Amino acid sequence: MNGVLTGSVLSALSTGLGAVPILFMAKSLTHRWRDVLLAFSAGIMMAASMTSLIPEALRSGGFEALAIGLAAGVLVLTLLEMTVPHIDLEHTKSGLQFDEKAMLIIAAIAMHNLPEGCQSG
């Protein structure tokens, strides 16, 4: 149990540590550099999926479980894309109140971390 706790703490610290440089550069980043950083992050996540997560899912659950999981993920993301209002961060006025924005961000982070937590647990 101690190893699990240590791994969880190290994972949380490394996530926070990775965000620190962006906190200092956020105001000076151009839209193009934000796009580059997002594309880089997406590439890393896809590489992790292709090289470790998908092969492990095939070994553990077989092709059917992998296909169902991928299809469910695509369906959920498609439904969220169609239903969740998009926030334009370049403009200060929007139709959403602060509390609604905060809840949207909290929900997005929770959904992002759910598979990672399931895998760790």
C-alpha positions as CSV (number, residue, x, y, z in Angstrom):
1,M,0.0,0.0,0.0
2,N,2.9,2.3,0.7
3,G,4.2,1.9,-2.8
4,V,0.8,2.8,-4.2
5,L,0.6,6.0,-2.1
6,T,4.2,7.0,-3.1
7,G,3.4,6.4,-6.8
8,S,0.2,8.4,-6.5
9,V,2.0,11.3,-4.8
10,L,4.8,11.3,-7.4
11,S,2.2,11.3,-10.2
12,A,0.4,14.2,-8.7
13,L,3.6,16.2,-8.2
14,S,4.9,15.5,-11.7
15,T,1.6,16.7,-13.1
16,G,1.8,19.9,-11.1
17,L,5.5,20.3,-11.9
18,G,4.7,20.0,-15.6
19,A,2.2,22.9,-15.4
20,V,4.6,25.3,-13.6
21,P,6.4,26.6,-16.7
22,I,3.1,27.3,-18.5
23,L,1.9,29.3,-15.5
24,F,4.7,31.7,-16.0
25,M,4.4,31.9,-19.7
26,A,0.6,31.9,-20.1
27,K,0.2,35.6,-20.6
28,S,2.9,35.8,-23.2
29,L,2.0,32.7,-25.3
30,T,0.5,33.5,-28.7
31,H,-2.5,31.6,-30.0
32,R,-0.2,29.7,-32.3
33,W,2.1,28.5,-29.5
34,R,-1.0,27.4,-27.5
35,D,-2.0,25.3,-30.5
36,V,1.5,23.8,-30.7
37,L,1.5,22.9,-27.0
38,L,-1.9,21.3,-27.3
39,A,-0.9,19.3,-30.4
40,F,2.3,18.2,-28.6
41,S,0.3,17.1,-25.6
42,A,-2.2,15.2,-27.8
43,G,0.7,13.5,-29.6
44,I,2.1,12.3,-26.3
45,M,-1.2,11.0,-25.1
46,M,-1.7,9.2,-28.4
47,A,1.7,7.7,-28.2
48,A,1.0,6.4,-24.7
49,S,-2.2,4.9,-25.9
50,M,-0.7,3.2,-28.9
51,T,2.5,1.9,-27.2
52,S,1.2,0.8,-23.7
53,L,-2.5,1.2,-23.1
54,I,-4.0,-0.5,-26.1
55,P,-1.6,-3.5,-26.2
56,E,-2.2,-4.0,-22.4
57,A,-6.0,-3.8,-23.0
58,L,-5.7,-6.4,-25.7
59,R,-3.7,-8.7,-23.4
60,S,-6.0,-8.2,-20.5
61,G,-9.5,-8.1,-22.0
62,G,-9.2,-9.2,-25.6
63,F,-10.3,-7.5,-28.8
64,E,-14.0,-7.3,-27.9
65,A,-13.4,-5.5,-24.6
66,L,-11.0,-3.1,-26.3
67,A,-13.5,-2.4,-29.2
68,I,-16.4,-1.8,-26.8
69,G,-14.2,0.5,-24.6
70,L,-13.0,2.5,-27.6
71,A,-16.5,2.8,-29.0
72,A,-17.9,3.9,-25.7
73,G,-15.2,6.5,-25.4
74,V,-15.9,7.9,-28.8
75,L,-19.6,8.0,-28.1
76,V,-19.2,9.8,-24.8
77,L,-16.8,12.4,-26.3
78,T,-19.1,12.9,-29.3
79,L,-22.1,13.5,-27.0
80,L,-20.1,15.8,-24.8
81,E,-18.9,17.8,-27.8
82,M,-22.5,18.2,-29.0
83,T,-24.0,19.1,-25.6
84,V,-21.4,21.0,-23.5
85,P,-21.2,24.7,-24.4
86,H,-17.8,25.9,-25.6
87,I,-16.1,28.7,-23.7
88,D,-14.2,31.2,-25.8
89,L,-11.2,32.1,-23.6
90,E,-10.3,35.1,-25.8
91,H,-13.4,37.1,-24.9
92,T,-14.3,38.2,-21.4
93,K,-18.1,38.1,-21.9
94,S,-19.8,34.8,-22.2
95,G,-23.2,33.4,-21.5
96,L,-22.0,31.3,-18.6
97,Q,-21.6,32.3,-15.0
98,F,-18.4,31.7,-13.1
99,D,-19.9,28.8,-11.1
100,E,-21.1,27.1,-14.3
101,K,-17.6,27.5,-15.8
102,A,-16.0,26.1,-12.7
103,M,-18.3,23.1,-12.6
104,L,-17.6,22.5,-16.3
105,I,-13.9,22.5,-15.7
106,I,-14.2,20.3,-12.6
107,A,-16.3,17.8,-14.6
108,A,-13.8,17.8,-17.5
109,I,-10.9,17.1,-15.1
110,A,-12.8,14.4,-13.3
111,M,-13.7,12.6,-16.6
112,H,-10.1,13.0,-17.7
113,N,-8.7,11.4,-14.5
114,L,-11.3,8.7,-14.2
115,P,-9.6,6.1,-16.5
116,E,-6.2,6.9,-14.9
117,G,-7.6,6.3,-11.5
118,C,-9.2,3.0,-12.6
119,Q,-5.9,1.9,-14.0
120,S,-4.0,2.8,-10.9
121,G,-6.5,1.3,-8.5
